[in-house]
Amino acid sequence: MKRHLIIATAAAAALVAGGTVTAVAANSDSASGSARSSAQQTARHTETSTAQVQDGRSSIPMADGADGQGDLREAKAAKVTAPDAAAAALKAVPGTVTALDLDADRPGLVWDAEVLGKDGKQHELTLDAGTARVLNQHLDRGDDDDRAQQRAALKNARTTAADAARTAAPHGTVTSVELDDDHGAKAAWEVETVTKDGKQHTLLVDPQSGKLSAAPSQDDDTDDNDDSDD
């Protein structure tokens, strides 16, 4: 009788011990599963976040060519127009776009944009010419006098860089827009376009009136310089 009692007690103890081990194992598996689940969620979150991280690469691989047809080739390949690039730049940095340039370089085909921010700082951005995604962004530690000149030129301006690009668009695909004072007494939007035959054109758009005009040719400048030397 005592022997049966001892066996029964031992069996019960073994059962309890086994149950405890099982419970511990179950808890361990549960914890491991939770850890895996958490890790998977973190990985998914990281993957999602990484998709939005600036990777510096354009969706349009393209190297800068030396065949003299670079602008035409870039214009044909770009999916993002100058006005769209300006809008994307301003979404990233509120302010005023002062320059846009379609360029093929190490990152691929991109729009380089300069924005005079509402914070008073000059921002330089690189935008994917295929998606308008910001690939790179940094501050330009340039001369404060240059920024002051830009502010003065843009004061009361009614025509933006995007407006200038749209105004010049009938004369070809816009590849560059820049606020420039090299062609006269006051600054104007200098817009470069390329037509389907590969010819490049430089146009000027008045920031106040929005009036379009052809930029003086280099030959004209040379003639003027020759006259002045006489």
Backbone torsions as a table, in degrees:
resi	resn	phi	psi	omega
1	MET	NA	-46.2	178.7
2	LYS	-65.4	-36.9	-179.4
3	ARG	-62.9	-44.3	177.4
4	HIS	-62.1	-37.7	-179.9
5	LEU	-65.3	-40.6	179.3
6	ILE	-63.8	-44.2	-179.9
7	ILE	-62.8	-42.7	-179.6
8	ALA	-63.9	-40.4	179.4
9	THR	-65.0	-42.3	179.1
10	ALA	-63.3	-41.6	179.2
11	ALA	-62.6	-42.0	179.6
12	ALA	-63.8	-41.3	178.8
13	ALA	-63.0	-42.6	179.1
14	ALA	-62.1	-39.8	-179.8
15	LEU	-63.9	-44.1	179.5
16	VAL	-63.5	-44.1	179.4
17	ALA	-61.6	-44.6	178.5
18	GLY	-61.6	-41.4	178.7
19	GLY	-63.1	-38.3	179.5
20	THR	-65.6	-43.4	178.7
21	VAL	-61.9	-42.7	179.7
22	THR	-62.3	-42.1	-179.6
23	ALA	-64.6	-42.2	178.7
24	VAL	-62.9	-42.4	179.0
25	ALA	-63.0	-40.9	-179.7
26	ALA	-64.1	-44.5	178.8
27	ASN	-62.7	-38.5	178.9
28	SER	-63.7	-44.4	178.4
29	ASP	-62.6	-39.8	-179.6
30	SER	-64.1	-44.0	178.9
31	ALA	-63.6	-40.9	179.0
32	SER	-63.8	-41.4	178.4
33	GLY	-63.9	-40.1	178.6
34	SER	-64.3	-40.6	178.8
35	ALA	-63.1	-43.4	179.3
36	ARG	-63.3	-42.0	-179.8
37	SER	-62.3	-43.8	179.0
38	SER	-63.3	-40.7	179.5
39	ALA	-64.7	-40.0	179.3
40	GLN	-65.5	-41.0	178.7
41	GLN	-64.3	-41.5	178.0
42	THR	-62.2	-41.8	179.6
43	ALA	-62.7	-43.0	179.0
44	ARG	-63.9	-41.4	179.2
45	HIS	-63.8	-42.7	178.9
46	THR	-62.4	-42.0	179.9
47	GLU	-62.3	-41.8	179.2
48	THR	-65.0	-42.5	-179.2
49	SER	-66.8	-39.0	-178.5
50	THR	-61.6	-32.2	-179.4
51	ALA	-64.3	-21.4	-179.1
52	GLN	-100.9	-4.3	-178.9
53	VAL	-76.1	142.6	178.5
54	GLN	-67.8	120.1	-178.9
55	ASP	-108.7	-3.9	175.4
56	GLY	74.7	7.8	-177.8
57	ARG	-117.6	134.6	178.1
58	SER	-81.5	154.6	176.2
59	SER	-77.9	-5.9	178.7
60	ILE	-118.3	92.3	179.0
61	PRO	-64.0	128.7	-179.9
62	MET	-165.0	132.1	176.8
63	ALA	-99.4	155.1	179.1
64	ASP	-69.7	120.5	-177.5
65	GLY	-89.6	161.0	-179.5
66	ALA	-118.9	27.2	-176.1
67	ASP	-97.1	2.9	-180.0
68	GLY	81.4	-1.6	-180.0
69	GLN	-115.1	20.9	-176.7
70	GLY	-58.7	-47.4	-178.1
71	ASP	-61.4	-41.7	-179.5
72	LEU	-66.4	-42.8	-180.0
73	ARG	-64.1	-41.7	178.9
74	GLU	-66.6	-41.9	-179.5
75	ALA	-61.9	-38.7	179.9
76	LYS	-70.8	-33.2	-175.4
77	ALA	-82.4	-28.1	-175.8
78	ALA	-67.1	136.1	176.5
79	LYS	-103.0	-16.7	-179.6
80	VAL	-103.9	125.9	179.8
81	THR	-81.0	168.3	178.4
82	ALA	-59.4	-46.2	177.7
83	PRO	-61.4	-37.2	178.1
84	ASP	-67.3	-38.3	177.6
85	ALA	-63.9	-40.6	178.2
86	ALA	-62.7	-42.5	179.6
87	ALA	-63.4	-41.3	179.4
88	ALA	-65.9	-39.3	179.1
89	ALA	-64.5	-41.3	-179.3
90	LEU	-71.9	-25.6	175.8
91	LYS	-68.5	-35.1	179.2
92	ALA	-79.5	-39.1	-178.8
93	VAL	-135.9	101.7	177.5
94	PRO	-60.6	136.2	-179.5
95	GLY	158.5	-137.8	-179.1
96	THR	-131.2	125.4	176.6
97	VAL	-73.4	126.8	-179.7
98	THR	-109.1	-13.4	179.6
99	ALA	-161.2	145.4	175.0
100	LEU	-139.1	139.8	-179.9
101	ASP	-149.0	122.0	176.6
102	LEU	-81.1	125.4	-171.6
103	ASP	-146.6	141.6	174.3
104	ALA	-107.2	122.0	-177.1
105	ASP	-148.8	-162.5	-178.0
106	ARG	-52.0	-40.5	179.5
107	PRO	-72.3	-10.6	-172.5
108	GLY	109.9	-155.8	-179.0
109	LEU	-84.9	122.4	-175.0
110	VAL	-139.5	163.4	167.5
111	TRP	-104.5	122.5	171.6
112	ASP	-91.5	126.4	-177.3
113	ALA	-125.5	144.2	173.8
114	GLU	-118.6	131.5	-178.0
115	VAL	-127.8	125.7	171.0
116	LEU	-84.9	102.2	-171.9
117	GLY	-72.4	161.1	175.8
118	LYS	-65.9	-16.0	176.6
119	ASP	-80.7	0.3	178.7
120	GLY	84.2	2.7	-178.3
121	LYS	-104.7	155.1	178.3
122	GLN	-92.9	122.6	-178.5
123	HIS	-111.5	138.3	175.7
124	GLU	-115.4	130.0	-177.6
125	LEU	-127.5	148.8	172.7
126	THR	-116.2	123.3	-174.9
127	LEU	-117.1	139.4	176.2
128	ASP	-63.4	123.5	-179.1
129	ALA	-75.0	-3.4	177.4
130	GLY	-103.1	-27.0	-174.9
131	THR	-130.0	-11.9	-176.6
132	ALA	71.7	11.8	178.1
133	ARG	-72.5	140.8	178.1
134	VAL	-73.5	120.7	-179.7
135	LEU	-97.2	-29.4	-178.3
136	ASN	-156.6	148.1	-178.7
137	GLN	-153.0	133.2	177.7
138	HIS	-157.6	166.6	178.6
139	LEU	-86.5	143.1	175.2
140	ASP	-95.7	116.3	-179.3
141	ARG	-85.6	49.8	-175.5
142	GLY	-80.9	-169.2	-177.2
143	ASP	-76.7	132.2	178.5
144	ASP	-64.5	-27.8	179.0
145	ASP	-64.8	-36.5	178.2
146	ASP	-63.0	-42.1	179.3
147	ARG	-66.2	-36.7	178.4
148	ALA	-64.3	-39.5	177.7
149	GLN	-65.7	-39.0	178.1
150	GLN	-63.8	-44.8	179.1
151	ARG	-60.6	-41.4	179.7
152	ALA	-64.7	-40.1	-178.8
153	ALA	-69.1	-31.6	-177.1
154	LEU	-90.9	-4.6	-178.9
155	LYS	-62.3	126.7	-179.3
156	ASN	64.3	12.8	178.1
157	ALA	-66.7	137.9	178.6
158	ARG	-108.9	-2.9	-179.4
159	THR	-118.8	122.3	-179.6
160	THR	-91.3	175.6	176.1
161	ALA	-61.5	-39.2	178.2
162	ALA	-65.3	-40.3	177.4
163	ASP	-62.0	-43.3	-179.9
164	ALA	-62.1	-40.0	179.0
165	ALA	-64.5	-41.6	179.3
166	ARG	-67.4	-35.9	179.1
167	THR	-65.5	-37.3	-177.7
168	ALA	-86.7	-12.5	-174.7
169	ALA	-55.3	-35.8	177.7
170	PRO	-61.9	-13.4	-178.2
171	HIS	-100.5	15.1	177.4
172	GLY	131.4	178.4	178.5
173	THR	-78.0	125.9	-178.2
174	VAL	-73.4	126.9	179.1
175	THR	-115.3	-11.6	-179.0
176	SER	-160.0	141.1	173.6
177	VAL	-139.2	130.4	-178.4
178	GLU	-150.4	138.4	174.5
179	LEU	-77.1	115.7	-169.4
180	ASP	-137.5	145.7	178.0
181	ASP	-119.6	23.9	-178.3
182	ASP	-81.4	-9.5	-172.8
183	HIS	-113.0	11.6	-179.6
184	GLY	176.4	-172.7	-177.0
185	ALA	-71.9	-28.2	179.7
186	LYS	-124.1	159.1	-177.0
187	ALA	-69.4	149.3	177.5
188	ALA	-143.1	162.7	174.2
189	TRP	-78.5	116.5	175.4
190	GLU	-93.3	117.4	-176.1
191	VAL	-115.7	127.1	176.9
192	GLU	-105.9	134.6	178.9
193	THR	-129.3	161.4	174.5
194	VAL	-133.1	133.1	-179.6
195	THR	-93.6	172.4	-174.5
196	LYS	-63.3	-22.7	178.4
197	ASP	-86.6	5.0	176.9
198	GLY	88.5	1.0	-179.1
199	LYS	-80.0	140.5	-179.6
200	GLN	-102.6	143.7	-178.9
201	HIS	-133.3	142.7	176.6
202	THR	-116.5	123.3	-176.1
203	LEU	-123.3	156.1	178.1
204	LEU	-119.5	137.7	177.4
205	VAL	-124.9	124.7	-179.1
206	ASP	-70.3	126.4	-178.3
207	PRO	-63.3	-28.2	-178.8
208	GLN	-87.7	-51.4	-174.4
209	SER	-90.2	-23.1	-176.3
210	GLY	78.9	8.6	-178.4
211	LYS	-70.0	136.3	-179.7
212	LEU	-97.8	137.9	176.4
213	SER	-148.8	161.2	178.4
214	ALA	-82.6	140.1	178.0
215	ALA	-73.5	145.2	176.6
216	PRO	-57.7	139.1	179.9
217	SER	-75.0	160.8	178.7
218	GLN	-63.7	-31.0	178.1
219	ASP	-63.3	-39.7	178.8
220	ASP	-63.0	-42.2	179.6
221	ASP	-62.7	-39.7	-179.4
222	THR	-64.3	-43.3	179.3
223	ASP	-61.3	-43.1	-179.9
224	ASP	-61.0	-42.0	-179.1
225	ASN	-65.3	-38.5	179.1
226	ASP	-63.8	-42.0	179.2
227	ASP	-62.3	-40.1	-177.0
228	SER	-68.6	-29.8	178.8
229	ASP	-69.9	-32.2	177.9
230	ASP	-69.1	NA	NA
